[in-house]
Amino acid sequence: MSSSEFLKLENQLCFSLYATSRAVTRMYRPFLEELGITYPQYLVLLVLWDQKESTVKELSEKLDLDSGTLTPMLKRMEAQKLVQRKRSVEDERVVNIQITEEGLALYEKALCIPQALLVSSGLSPEEIFQFNEQLKHIISSVNTFK
């Protein structure tokens, strides 16, 4: 590929990833609207469905979101009664996030989402797994430049 070919939009990895991310997020939208949550809130719930509790710092690291983005979202989720925020007794700077019964109730409703999106993608489960592994490798490689 010539040097000038590298500067074409259709050859930019960053644009392909950006466009893919937007398209996949659009696929989620109708399912998440039915649950009354946003995509970033869904990501928080995925962590809490698995762990039941996390600190804001742990969520920030796992989701690659800064606390300025995460804190207002967690406050909204608390207002929706999906999570509960509590300051640590040992260290008041630490805020623990716990999933509530209402948050856990959304788990059952969300079980259909991965399968529906898999069908919509047109890819096999193996292809999705392999693609996801490649993306995680790219993320890991790119994160070494931080």
C-alpha positions in Angstrom: 0.0 0.0 0.0 1.4 3.4 -0.9 1.9 6.1 1.6 -1.0 8.1 0.2 -3.3 5.1 0.6 -2.7 5.2 4.3 -4.3 8.6 4.5 -7.6 7.6 3.0 -10.5 7.5 5.5 -11.5 4.0 4.5 -8.0 2.7 5.4 -7.9 4.3 8.9 -8.2 1.7 11.7 -9.3 4.5 14.1 -12.2 5.4 11.9 -13.3 1.7 11.4 -13.2 1.2 15.2 -15.1 4.5 15.8 -17.8 3.6 13.2 -18.1 0.1 14.6 -18.5 1.3 18.1 -21.2 3.7 17.1 -23.0 1.0 15.1 -22.9 -1.5 17.9 -24.0 1.0 20.5 -27.0 1.8 18.2 -27.8 -1.9 18.1 -28.0 -1.8 22.0 -30.2 1.3 22.1 -33.7 -0.3 21.8 -32.9 -3.0 24.4 -31.5 -0.5 26.8 -34.4 2.0 26.3 -36.7 -0.8 27.3 -34.7 -1.2 30.5 -34.6 2.6 31.1 -30.8 2.8 31.1 -28.1 4.2 28.9 -25.2 2.3 27.4 -22.6 3.5 30.0 -25.1 2.6 32.8 -25.4 -0.9 31.2 -21.6 -1.2 31.5 -21.7 -0.4 35.2 -24.5 -2.9 35.7 -22.5 -5.6 33.9 -19.7 -5.1 36.4 -22.1 -5.1 39.4 -24.1 -8.0 38.2 -20.8 -10.0 38.3 -19.3 -8.5 41.4 -22.3 -7.1 43.4 -20.1 -4.3 44.7 -17.2 -2.1 43.5 -15.5 1.1 44.4 -15.8 4.1 42.1 -12.0 3.8 41.4 -12.4 0.2 40.4 -15.3 1.0 38.1 -13.3 3.9 36.6 -10.4 1.6 35.8 -12.5 -1.2 34.5 -14.7 1.0 32.3 -11.9 3.5 31.3 -14.1 6.4 32.5 -12.9 9.3 34.6 -14.6 10.1 37.9 -16.0 13.3 36.4 -18.1 11.2 34.0 -18.7 8.3 36.4 -19.8 10.1 39.5 -22.8 12.0 38.0 -23.9 8.8 36.2 -23.8 6.8 39.5 -25.8 9.6 41.2 -28.5 9.2 38.4 -28.4 5.4 38.8 -28.8 5.9 42.6 -31.8 8.1 41.9 -33.2 5.3 39.8 -32.6 3.0 42.7 -30.3 0.7 40.6 -27.3 1.2 42.9 -26.4 2.5 46.3 -23.4 4.7 47.0 -21.7 4.5 50.4 -18.6 6.0 51.7 -16.1 3.6 53.2 -15.9 3.6 57.0 -12.1 2.9 56.9 -11.4 5.7 54.3 -14.0 8.3 53.6 -12.3 9.1 50.2 -13.4 5.7 49.0 -17.0 5.4 47.7 -18.4 1.9 47.4 -21.1 1.1 44.8 -23.5 -1.7 45.6 -26.2 -3.1 43.2 -29.7 -2.9 44.6 -32.6 -5.3 44.3 -34.0 -3.1 41.5 -30.6 -3.2 39.7 -30.5 -7.0 40.1 -34.0 -7.3 38.7 -32.8 -5.8 35.4 -30.4 -8.8 35.0 -33.2 -11.1 34.0 -34.5 -8.6 31.5 -31.0 -8.1 30.0 -30.3 -11.8 29.4 -31.7 -11.6 25.9 -29.4 -8.7 24.8 -26.2 -10.6 23.9 -28.0 -13.2 21.9 -30.1 -10.6 20.0 -27.0 -8.7 19.2 -25.1 -11.8 18.1 -27.9 -12.6 15.6 -28.0 -9.0 14.4 -24.2 -9.0 13.9 -24.3 -11.8 11.3 -21.2 -13.3 12.9 -20.9 -16.7 14.6 -20.1 -16.9 18.3 -16.6 -18.0 17.4 -16.1 -15.1 15.1 -17.3 -12.7 17.8 -15.0 -14.3 20.3 -12.0 -14.1 18.0 -12.7 -10.5 17.0 -13.1 -9.5 20.6 -9.8 -11.1 21.5 -8.1 -9.2 18.6 -9.6 -5.9 19.9 -8.4 -6.6 23.4 -4.9 -7.2 22.0 -5.1 -3.9 20.2 -6.3 -2.1 23.4 -3.5 -3.7 25.4 -0.9 -2.7 22.8 -2.2 0.8 22.4 -2.3 1.3 26.2 1.4 0.8 26.4 1.7 4.2 24.8 -0.1 6.0 27.7 
